């Protein structure tokens, strides 16, 4: 009967994590914190974070030197991360690293769309049909500027701006389609 009680107790009260397991978990949380600090600001805004953690990340971002003060700040961020569910953070970081299949597919679609648009201006009307809120005048202007940059061998500023605008349009279209599908069910 004594062994039965021990087995029941071990099922009800699992052993606390070992010091090595706790240290490994803290190191992982601190690593997530470091990735958050390195994340572009627009991506960081997508992550739901408590105010104190967001402030600590902003402070770490403002530290120019990688010295002991920054190391302590990163440890502090790791401690604050104990109170946060790390899974949504991992998902945003995976998307930022391009590990998300949906994100990768979106980027490939946008690259293909940009190439096709540069080759054929008539594609503007297709884009307008799929995304009525798209700014066709801005798209046309960026297309012309990108073609001029390519012809003159200049830096691809408009080419990149065209990609960013097409990505925004495509993201809005995907979001509208997913919202529309949810509403129909």
Z-matrix of the N, CA and C atoms (Angstrom, degrees):
N
C 1 1.455
C 2 1.527 1 110.00
N 3 1.299 2 116.15 1 -33.24
C 4 1.453 3 121.19 2 179.55
C 5 1.529 4 110.95 3 -64.28
N 6 1.351 5 118.30 4 -39.59
C 7 1.460 6 120.57 5 177.67
C 8 1.526 7 111.05 6 -68.89
N 9 1.336 8 116.57 7 -32.17
C 10 1.464 9 120.41 8 177.81
C 11 1.532 10 110.19 9 -65.07
N 12 1.315 11 116.66 10 -42.19
C 13 1.454 12 120.65 11 178.88
C 14 1.520 13 110.48 12 -63.13
N 15 1.307 14 117.44 13 -40.29
C 16 1.456 15 121.13 14 -179.92
C 17 1.535 16 110.38 15 -63.88
N 18 1.338 17 116.84 16 -42.42
C 19 1.463 18 119.93 17 179.03
C 20 1.526 19 110.65 18 -64.58
N 21 1.317 20 117.80 19 -41.38
C 22 1.466 21 120.92 20 178.74
C 23 1.518 22 110.47 21 -65.81
N 24 1.325 23 115.92 22 -41.23
C 25 1.463 24 119.19 23 179.10
C 26 1.525 25 111.36 24 -62.84
N 27 1.341 26 116.63 25 -40.33
C 28 1.463 27 119.03 26 -177.87
C 29 1.530 28 110.89 27 -68.96
N 30 1.352 29 117.27 28 -28.14
C 31 1.455 30 119.16 29 177.51
C 32 1.530 31 110.55 30 -75.55
N 33 1.314 32 116.79 31 -37.05
C 34 1.463 33 120.20 32 -178.42
C 35 1.526 34 111.73 33 -77.87
N 36 1.329 35 117.00 34 -43.05
C 37 1.460 36 121.84 35 -178.22
C 38 1.524 37 109.19 36 -115.50
N 39 1.331 38 117.24 37 88.31
C 40 1.457 39 118.41 38 179.94
C 41 1.533 40 109.84 39 -64.86
N 42 1.316 41 114.88 40 154.90
C 43 1.459 42 120.49 41 179.68
C 44 1.529 43 109.43 42 -61.33
N 45 1.307 44 117.81 43 139.52
C 46 1.469 45 119.08 44 175.33
C 47 1.531 46 108.97 45 -66.18
N 48 1.308 47 117.02 46 154.66
C 49 1.466 48 118.74 47 -179.03
C 50 1.528 49 110.80 48 -61.74
N 51 1.312 50 114.96 49 146.76
C 52 1.463 51 119.73 50 179.57
C 53 1.528 52 109.15 51 -70.64
N 54 1.310 53 116.17 52 167.52
C 55 1.458 54 121.30 53 179.66
C 56 1.528 55 109.62 54 -61.33
N 57 1.333 56 117.13 55 -38.67
C 58 1.468 57 121.21 56 178.57
C 59 1.520 58 110.65 57 -63.99
N 60 1.330 59 117.70 58 -42.47
C 61 1.466 60 121.23 59 179.19
C 62 1.530 61 110.96 60 -64.96
N 63 1.334 62 115.58 61 -41.87
C 64 1.477 63 118.87 62 178.33
C 65 1.522 64 110.36 63 -63.56
N 66 1.329 65 116.69 64 -42.64
C 67 1.464 66 120.37 65 -179.24
C 68 1.530 67 110.51 66 -65.18
N 69 1.328 68 117.37 67 -40.49
C 70 1.464 69 121.61 68 178.20
C 71 1.535 70 109.66 69 -62.79
N 72 1.329 71 117.35 70 -42.73
C 73 1.465 72 121.29 71 179.28
C 74 1.531 73 110.66 72 -64.22
N 75 1.330 74 116.68 73 -41.86
C 76 1.470 75 120.02 74 179.13
C 77 1.530 76 111.11 75 -65.43
N 78 1.327 77 116.49 76 -39.71
C 79 1.459 78 120.05 77 178.56
C 80 1.529 79 110.05 78 -63.65
N 81 1.331 80 116.54 79 -39.76
C 82 1.461 81 120.20 80 178.41
C 83 1.532 82 110.70 81 -65.24
N 84 1.333 83 116.84 82 -43.16
C 85 1.469 84 119.81 83 178.70
C 86 1.526 85 110.92 84 -63.79
N 87 1.332 86 116.98 85 -40.13
C 88 1.458 87 119.92 86 178.40
C 89 1.530 88 109.87 87 -65.36
N 90 1.334 89 117.47 88 -37.50
C 91 1.465 90 120.97 89 176.11
C 92 1.519 91 111.40 90 -63.00
N 93 1.341 92 116.63 91 -40.87
C 94 1.470 93 119.66 92 175.56
C 95 1.528 94 110.19 93 -62.01
N 96 1.338 95 115.53 94 -40.53
C 97 1.461 96 120.05 95 177.78
C 98 1.520 97 111.69 96 -61.29
N 99 1.338 98 116.67 97 -41.32
C 100 1.466 99 120.38 98 178.59
C 101 1.527 100 110.86 99 -64.53
N 102 1.327 101 116.46 100 -38.30
C 103 1.464 102 119.38 101 177.11
C 104 1.529 103 110.72 102 -66.32
N 105 1.345 104 116.63 103 -36.89
C 106 1.470 105 119.69 104 177.29
C 107 1.521 106 110.49 105 -63.53
N 108 1.328 107 116.73 106 -40.47
C 109 1.461 108 120.70 107 179.61
C 110 1.532 109 110.08 108 -63.20
N 111 1.328 110 116.77 109 -37.38
C 112 1.460 111 121.19 110 -178.01
C 113 1.531 112 113.02 111 -82.00
N 114 1.311 113 117.17 112 -10.58
C 115 1.461 114 122.23 113 -176.58
C 116 1.527 115 110.50 114 -68.71
N 117 1.348 116 117.74 115 140.92
C 118 1.467 117 119.14 116 174.61
C 119 1.539 118 110.24 117 -59.31
N 120 1.300 119 116.04 118 149.35
C 121 1.466 120 121.68 119 -173.82
C 122 1.525 121 111.88 120 -58.74
N 123 1.339 122 118.26 121 -39.33
C 124 1.469 123 119.52 122 -179.24
C 125 1.524 124 111.19 123 -64.47
N 126 1.315 125 117.78 124 -35.85
C 127 1.473 126 120.39 125 176.50
C 128 1.522 127 110.91 126 -72.50
N 129 1.329 128 116.33 127 -37.21
C 130 1.465 129 120.56 128 -179.64
C 131 1.527 130 110.52 129 -62.67
N 132 1.319 131 117.15 130 -34.39
C 133 1.467 132 120.47 131 178.87
C 134 1.523 133 112.09 132 -65.40
N 135 1.337 134 117.15 133 -23.22
C 136 1.457 135 121.08 134 -179.01
C 137 1.520 136 112.04 135 -76.62
N 138 1.328 137 116.70 136 -15.06
C 139 1.457 138 121.11 137 -176.60
C 140 1.525 139 109.13 138 -91.55
N 141 1.327 140 115.72 139 129.15
C 142 1.468 141 121.65 140 177.20
C 143 1.528 142 107.86 141 -78.57
N 144 1.333 143 116.28 142 112.92
C 145 1.463 144 121.32 143 -177.66
C 146 1.523 145 109.95 144 -132.21
N 147 1.340 146 116.43 145 148.62
C 148 1.471 147 118.71 146 172.60
C 149 1.532 148 109.74 147 -65.23
N 150 1.316 149 115.29 148 154.84
C 151 1.465 150 119.97 149 -176.80
C 152 1.520 151 112.92 150 -59.63
N 153 1.351 152 117.47 151 -41.08
C 154 1.465 153 118.97 152 -178.01
C 155 1.525 154 111.49 153 -65.60
N 156 1.323 155 117.92 154 -36.32
C 157 1.462 156 121.05 155 178.05
C 158 1.527 157 110.36 156 -70.17
N 159 1.320 158 116.51 157 -41.86
C 160 1.475 159 119.65 158 178.10
C 161 1.525 160 110.68 159 -61.70
N 162 1.327 161 117.29 160 -40.83
C 163 1.466 162 121.45 161 178.07
C 164 1.529 163 110.38 162 -64.00
N 165 1.329 164 117.39 163 -43.62
C 166 1.469 165 121.13 164 179.74
C 167 1.535 166 110.15 165 -62.96
N 168 1.330 167 117.32 166 -38.42
C 169 1.464 168 120.63 167 178.33
C 170 1.524 169 109.96 168 -66.57
N 171 1.323 170 117.29 169 -42.93
C 172 1.469 171 120.80 170 177.79
C 173 1.529 172 110.98 171 -60.49
N 174 1.329 173 116.20 172 -41.12
C 175 1.462 174 119.60 173 178.71
C 176 1.525 175 110.98 174 -64.41
N 177 1.329 176 117.18 175 -41.46
C 178 1.469 177 120.58 176 179.01
C 179 1.529 178 110.35 177 -65.36
N 180 1.320 179 117.19 178 -36.51
C 181 1.469 180 120.68 179 179.31
C 182 1.526 181 110.89 180 -64.86
N 183 1.329 182 116.24 181 -31.56
C 184 1.466 183 119.45 182 -177.49
C 185 1.527 184 112.73 183 -80.82
N 186 1.324 185 117.41 184 -10.20
C 187 1.468 186 120.83 185 179.49
C 188 1.529 187 108.86 186 -80.22
N 189 1.326 188 115.59 187 113.08
C 190 1.455 189 120.24 188 -175.94
C 191 1.530 190 111.76 189 -75.24
N 192 1.300 191 116.41 190 -40.64
C 193 1.471 192 120.23 191 -176.40
C 194 1.524 193 110.63 192 -89.90
N 195 1.306 194 115.55 193 143.51
C 196 1.462 195 121.58 194 175.67
C 197 1.515 196 108.06 195 -94.99
N 198 1.332 197 114.93 196 78.28
C 199 1.457 198 120.80 197 -176.81
C 200 1.527 199 109.84 198 -119.27
N 201 1.323 200 116.42 199 -165.26
C 202 1.461 201 120.61 200 -178.04
C 203 1.527 202 112.45 201 -62.62
N 204 1.326 203 116.89 202 -35.25
C 205 1.467 204 119.24 203 179.57
C 206 1.535 205 110.23 204 -62.29
N 207 1.310 206 116.77 205 -42.63
C 208 1.468 207 120.29 206 179.31
C 209 1.531 208 110.17 207 -68.70
N 210 1.322 209 117.29 208 -38.33
C 211 1.459 210 120.65 209 177.82
C 212 1.526 211 110.21 210 -60.88
N 213 1.343 212 117.04 211 -43.19
C 214 1.471 213 120.81 212 178.08
C 215 1.529 214 110.68 213 -65.57
N 216 1.323 215 116.56 214 -38.04
C 217 1.466 216 120.49 215 177.91
C 218 1.527 217 109.81 216 -63.05
N 219 1.325 218 117.24 217 -40.14
C 220 1.463 219 120.79 218 178.84
C 221 1.530 220 110.28 219 -66.66
N 222 1.315 221 117.88 220 -37.23
C 223 1.464 222 120.70 221 176.02
C 224 1.529 223 110.09 222 -64.51
N 225 1.321 224 116.37 223 -39.42
C 226 1.457 225 121.25 224 177.85
C 227 1.536 226 109.98 225 -62.79
N 228 1.322 227 116.33 226 -43.13
C 229 1.466 228 120.58 227 177.22
C 230 1.529 229 109.51 228 -60.32
N 231 1.330 230 116.80 229 -41.86
C 232 1.459 231 120.79 230 177.09
C 233 1.519 232 111.98 231 -59.79
N 234 1.328 233 117.04 232 -40.08
C 235 1.471 234 120.64 233 177.54
C 236 1.524 235 110.98 234 -66.27
N 237 1.325 236 117.21 235 -41.45
C 238 1.470 237 120.36 236 178.73
C 239 1.524 238 111.21 237 -65.45
N 240 1.319 239 116.06 238 -30.44
C 241 1.467 240 120.26 239 -178.44
C 242 1.525 241 111.68 240 -68.75
N 243 1.330 242 118.69 241 -16.21
C 244 1.466 243 121.17 242 178.11
C 245 1.522 244 111.68 243 -60.21
N 246 1.339 245 116.33 244 -30.21
C 247 1.459 246 121.48 245 -175.86
C 248 1.534 247 113.24 246 -91.97
N 249 1.330 248 116.92 247 5.73
C 250 1.457 249 121.85 248 -175.38
C 251 1.530 250 109.12 249 -116.51
N 252 1.335 251 116.27 250 142.54
C 253 1.462 252 120.26 251 173.49
C 254 1.531 253 107.69 252 -71.60
N 255 1.336 254 118.28 253 115.40
C 256 1.464 255 119.99 254 -173.95
C 257 1.537 256 114.40 255 -77.35
N 258 1.327 257 119.33 256 -13.65
C 259 1.465 258 120.43 257 -174.04
C 260 1.534 259 112.75 258 -63.19
N 261 1.342 260 120.56 259 -47.58
C 262 1.474 261 118.62 260 177.61
C 263 1.529 262 112.03 261 -61.35
N 264 1.325 263 116.62 262 -33.96
C 265 1.469 264 120.57 263 178.33
C 266 1.526 265 109.15 264 -65.99
N 267 1.331 266 116.87 265 -44.00
C 268 1.471 267 120.79 266 178.57
C 269 1.530 268 110.43 267 -59.04
N 270 1.339 269 117.13 268 -40.36
C 271 1.467 270 120.86 269 -178.60
C 272 1.528 271 111.41 270 -65.81
N 273 1.326 272 116.99 271 -43.22
C 274 1.467 273 119.94 272 179.14
C 275 1.527 274 109.97 273 -65.68
N 276 1.337 275 116.32 274 -41.03
C 277 1.461 276 119.66 275 179.47
C 278 1.531 277 110.78 276 -66.45
N 279 1.312 278 117.21 277 -37.35
C 280 1.470 279 120.24 278 177.55
C 281 1.527 280 109.98 279 -63.78
N 282 1.326 281 116.35 280 -41.18
C 283 1.467 282 119.99 281 177.75
C 284 1.522 283 110.27 282 -65.00
N 285 1.336 284 116.84 283 -39.22
C 286 1.464 285 120.86 284 179.74
C 287 1.521 286 110.78 285 -65.46
N 288 1.331 287 116.69 286 -34.28
C 289 1.459 288 120.58 287 178.09
C 290 1.521 289 111.36 288 -80.39
N 291 1.321 290 116.63 289 -3.64
C 292 1.454 291 120.51 290 180.00
C 293 1.517 292 112.79 291 81.20
N 294 1.327 293 117.08 292 17.73
C 295 1.453 294 120.41 293 -179.01
C 296 1.522 295 112.05 294 -82.84
N 297 1.299 296 116.92 295 -14.95
C 298 1.458 297 119.85 296 179.87
C 299 1.529 298 109.13 297 -76.54
N 300 1.311 299 116.50 298 126.27
C 301 1.470 300 120.97 299 -179.66
C 302 1.526 301 110.71 300 -62.40
N 303 1.335 302 117.08 301 -38.79
C 304 1.464 303 120.49 302 179.46
C 305 1.527 304 110.80 303 -64.35
N 306 1.327 305 115.98 304 -42.80
C 307 1.462 306 120.89 305 -179.80
C 308 1.531 307 110.24 306 -64.21
N 309 1.311 308 116.32 307 -42.87
C 310 1.463 309 120.87 308 179.47
C 311 1.521 310 110.29 309 -63.96
N 312 1.320 311 116.58 310 -44.42
C 313 1.465 312 120.16 311 178.77
C 314 1.528 313 110.71 312 -61.55
N 315 1.321 314 116.45 313 -41.07
C 316 1.468 315 120.57 314 178.41
C 317 1.525 316 110.61 315 -60.80
N 318 1.322 317 116.87 316 -45.95
C 319 1.462 318 120.17 317 -179.13
C 320 1.531 319 111.23 318 -62.78
N 321 1.324 320 117.03 319 -39.49
C 322 1.461 321 119.88 320 177.99
C 323 1.528 322 111.12 321 -65.91
N 324 1.335 323 116.63 322 -40.71
C 325 1.473 324 120.08 323 177.58
C 326 1.521 325 110.77 324 -61.82
N 327 1.328 326 116.59 325 -42.60
C 328 1.467 327 120.75 326 -178.56
C 329 1.531 328 110.59 327 -67.30
N 330 1.329 329 116.91 328 -40.76
C 331 1.472 330 119.46 329 177.52
C 332 1.534 331 110.93 330 -61.15
N 333 1.323 332 115.59 331 -44.27
C 334 1.465 333 120.67 332 179.16
C 335 1.536 334 110.28 333 -63.94
N 336 1.341 335 116.33 334 -42.75
C 337 1.456 336 121.37 335 179.41
C 338 1.528 337 110.62 336 -62.20
N 339 1.334 338 117.13 337 -42.12
C 340 1.468 339 120.52 338 179.14
C 341 1.524 340 110.18 339 -62.93
N 342 1.328 341 117.55 340 -44.82
C 343 1.466 342 120.76 341 179.74
C 344 1.521 343 110.87 342 -61.37
N 345 1.329 344 116.14 343 -44.15
C 346 1.464 345 120.19 344 179.90
C 347 1.519 346 111.25 345 -66.09
N 348 1.325 347 116.79 346 -38.34
C 349 1.472 348 120.37 347 179.29
C 350 1.530 349 110.66 348 -66.32
N 351 1.316 350 116.77 349 -39.62
C 352 1.462 351 119.53 350 178.37
C 353 1.534 352 110.49 351 -65.62
N 354 1.307 353 116.53 352 -31.79
C 355 1.461 354 120.33 353 -179.66
C 356 1.529 355 112.41 354 -80.35
N 357 1.336 356 117.74 355 -29.67
C 358 1.464 357 120.73 356 -173.82
C 359 1.527 358 110.41 357 -144.59
N 360 1.324 359 116.90 358 111.85
C 361 1.462 360 121.97 359 -178.81
C 362 1.528 361 112.36 360 -66.91
N 363 1.336 362 117.62 361 -22.61
C 364 1.460 363 121.34 362 -179.30
C 365 1.532 364 111.68 363 -63.33
N 366 1.324 365 117.17 364 -19.05
C 367 1.461 366 121.55 365 178.77
C 368 1.541 367 111.18 366 -63.48
N 369 1.325 368 117.03 367 -19.78
C 370 1.469 369 120.82 368 176.88
C 371 1.534 370 110.69 369 -56.98
N 372 1.318 371 117.10 370 -38.06
C 373 1.457 372 120.76 371 -178.55
C 374 1.529 373 111.58 372 -70.14
N 375 1.321 374 115.84 373 -34.14
C 376 1.472 375 120.23 374 175.64
C 377 1.524 376 109.60 375 -65.92
N 378 1.335 377 116.06 376 -43.17
C 379 1.474 378 120.74 377 178.92
C 380 1.522 379 109.47 378 -62.24
N 381 1.332 380 116.78 379 -42.76
C 382 1.465 381 120.80 380 179.65
C 383 1.519 382 111.09 381 -62.97
N 384 1.333 383 117.34 382 -37.12
C 385 1.459 384 120.60 383 179.00
C 386 1.518 385 112.35 384 -67.66
N 387 1.327 386 117.18 385 -37.75
C 388 1.466 387 121.00 386 -179.24
C 389 1.522 388 111.97 387 -80.50
N 390 1.345 389 116.43 388 -32.61
C 391 1.471 390 121.02 389 -177.07
C 392 1.521 391 109.06 390 -132.48
N 393 1.339 392 117.72 391 88.27
C 394 1.468 393 120.65 392 -176.00
C 395 1.529 394 113.89 393 -60.49
N 396 1.319 395 118.53 394 -23.87
C 397 1.467 396 119.88 395 -178.65
C 398 1.525 397 112.52 396 -83.42
N 399 1.328 398 118.24 397 -1.84
C 400 1.466 399 121.56 398 -178.95
C 401 1.530 400 110.43 399 -65.81
N 402 1.316 401 115.72 400 138.35
C 403 1.459 402 122.21 401 179.44
C 404 1.536 403 108.55 402 -86.22
N 405 1.319 404 115.97 403 94.94
C 406 1.465 405 120.40 404 -175.74
C 407 1.520 406 112.85 405 -65.49
N 408 1.315 407 116.61 406 -34.91
C 409 1.467 408 119.66 407 179.82
C 410 1.529 409 109.69 408 -63.85
N 411 1.319 410 117.16 409 -43.97
C 412 1.465 411 120.38 410 179.14
C 413 1.537 412 110.71 411 -66.27
N 414 1.327 413 116.82 412 -41.15
C 415 1.468 414 120.11 413 177.38
C 416 1.529 415 110.99 414 -60.89
N 417 1.321 416 116.78 415 -44.88
C 418 1.464 417 121.21 416 -179.81
C 419 1.526 418 110.39 417 -62.98
N 420 1.338 419 115.80 418 -42.81
C 421 1.457 420 120.46 419 179.82
C 422 1.535 421 111.60 420 -63.85
N 423 1.330 422 116.53 421 -44.45
C 424 1.469 423 120.17 422 178.83
C 425 1.524 424 111.35 423 -66.11
N 426 1.325 425 116.20 424 -36.64
C 427 1.478 426 120.06 425 178.36
C 428 1.515 427 110.04 426 -61.67
N 429 1.325 428 116.38 427 -49.01
C 430 1.467 429 120.21 428 -179.60
C 431 1.528 430 111.52 429 -62.26
N 432 1.337 431 116.39 430 -42.82
C 433 1.465 432 120.17 431 179.69
C 434 1.532 433 110.84 432 -64.89
N 435 1.325 434 117.57 433 -38.79
C 436 1.466 435 121.45 434 179.40
C 437 1.527 436 110.49 435 -65.92
N 438 1.326 437 116.56 436 -41.43
C 439 1.464 438 119.58 437 178.05
C 440 1.527 439 110.71 438 -64.95
N 441 1.336 440 116.63 439 -39.04
C 442 1.461 441 120.53 440 178.00
C 443 1.528 442 110.78 441 -65.56
N 444 1.338 443 116.36 442 -40.86
C 445 1.468 444 120.07 443 177.59
C 446 1.530 445 111.01 444 -60.42
N 447 1.321 446 116.05 445 -43.77
C 448 1.458 447 119.86 446 -179.81
C 449 1.526 448 110.93 447 -64.35
N 450 1.326 449 116.61 448 -41.83
C 451 1.457 450 120.74 449 -178.53
C 452 1.535 451 111.62 450 -66.41
N 453 1.339 452 116.31 451 -34.92
C 454 1.455 453 120.74 452 -177.19
C 455 1.527 454 112.78 453 -93.33
N 456 1.323 455 117.39 454 -3.84
C 457 1.466 456 120.85 455 -179.78
C 458 1.521 457 113.32 456 70.38
N 459 1.309 458 116.78 457 27.98
C 460 1.462 459 121.52 458 -179.70
C 461 1.527 460 110.85 459 -85.09
N 462 1.318 461 115.67 460 170.86
C 463 1.464 462 121.43 461 176.12
C 464 1.532 463 109.38 462 -61.07
N 465 1.334 464 117.76 463 140.92
C 466 1.473 465 121.21 464 -172.82
C 467 1.526 466 114.57 465 -81.85
N 468 1.310 467 117.98 466 52.70
C 469 1.468 468 120.66 467 -179.36
C 470 1.521 469 112.11 468 -64.38
N 471 1.302 470 116.84 469 -51.21
C 472 1.468 471 120.49 470 -178.80
C 473 1.525 472 110.61 471 -68.04
N 474 1.313 473 116.40 472 -34.22
C 475 1.460 474 121.80 473 177.38
C 476 1.529 475 109.32 474 -59.58
N 477 1.328 476 117.40 475 -44.28
C 478 1.466 477 122.02 476 177.54
C 479 1.524 478 111.70 477 -70.56
N 480 1.331 479 116.29 478 -40.43
C 481 1.468 480 119.86 479 178.62
C 482 1.524 481 110.62 480 -63.18
N 483 1.334 482 116.44 481 -37.05
C 484 1.461 483 120.90 482 176.89
C 485 1.532 484 109.91 483 -63.06
N 486 1.316 485 117.18 484 -41.60
C 487 1.466 486 121.33 485 177.53
C 488 1.524 487 110.38 486 -60.96
N 489 1.343 488 116.83 487 -46.90
C 490 1.467 489 120.33 488 -178.93
C 491 1.525 490 111.21 489 -61.11
N 492 1.322 491 116.97 490 -43.23
C 493 1.461 492 120.71 491 -179.72
C 494 1.534 493 110.69 492 -66.14
N 495 1.316 494 117.40 493 -42.84
C 496 1.463 495 120.36 494 178.02
C 497 1.529 496 110.92 495 -64.39
N 498 1.329 497 116.86 496 -36.78
C 499 1.463 498 120.02 497 178.29
C 500 1.527 499 110.37 498 -64.84
N 501 1.335 500 117.14 499 -43.10
C 502 1.469 501 120.48 500 177.31
C 503 1.533 502 110.78 501 -60.17
N 504 1.329 503 115.90 502 -44.97
C 505 1.463 504 120.52 503 -179.74
C 506 1.525 505 109.75 504 -62.15
N 507 1.324 506 116.38 505 -44.46
C 508 1.467 507 120.76 506 -178.60
C 509 1.529 508 110.72 507 -66.78
N 510 1.324 509 117.60 508 -39.45
C 511 1.472 510 120.66 509 178.04
C 512 1.526 511 110.58 510 -63.96
N 513 1.329 512 117.00 511 -42.32
C 514 1.461 513 120.37 512 177.88
C 515 1.523 514 110.92 513 -63.50
N 516 1.330 515 116.08 514 -40.17
C 517 1.465 516 120.69 515 -179.95
C 518 1.526 517 110.41 516 -64.97
N 519 1.329 518 116.80 517 -44.25
C 520 1.471 519 121.08 518 179.39
C 521 1.529 520 109.86 519 -63.61
N 522 1.338 521 116.61 520 -42.98
C 523 1.468 522 120.62 521 179.80
C 524 1.531 523 110.24 522 -64.50
N 525 1.321 524 117.29 523 -41.38
C 526 1.472 525 120.58 524 179.49
C 527 1.526 526 110.33 525 -65.47
N 528 1.331 527 116.88 526 -39.67
C 529 1.469 528 119.84 527 178.77
C 530 1.514 529 111.34 528 -66.73
N 531 1.332 530 117.98 529 -39.99
C 532 1.465 531 119.70 530 -179.97
C 533 1.533 532 110.29 531 -70.35
N 534 1.335 533 117.80 532 -35.52
C 535 1.463 534 120.41 533 175.89
C 536 1.526 535 110.51 534 -66.72
N 537 1.331 536 116.46 535 -39.34
C 538 1.456 537 121.32 536 178.83
C 539 1.511 538 111.85 537 -65.69
N 540 1.326 539 117.28 538 -38.17
C 541 1.468 540 120.85 539 178.62
C 542 1.502 541 111.06 540 -68.62
N 543 1.335 542 117.65 541 -38.30
C 544 1.473 543 121.28 542 178.87
C 545 1.520 544 110.52 543 -65.23
N 546 1.325 545 116.34 544 -37.79
C 547 1.451 546 119.47 545 -177.70
C 548 1.521 547 112.54 546 -71.80
N 549 1.348 548 118.04 547 -25.74
C 550 1.447 549 120.82 548 -178.29
C 551 1.504 550 112.43 549 -78.46
N 552 1.304 551 118.41 550 -24.62
C 553 1.460 552 120.68 551 -176.40
C 554 1.478 553 113.25 552 -83.70
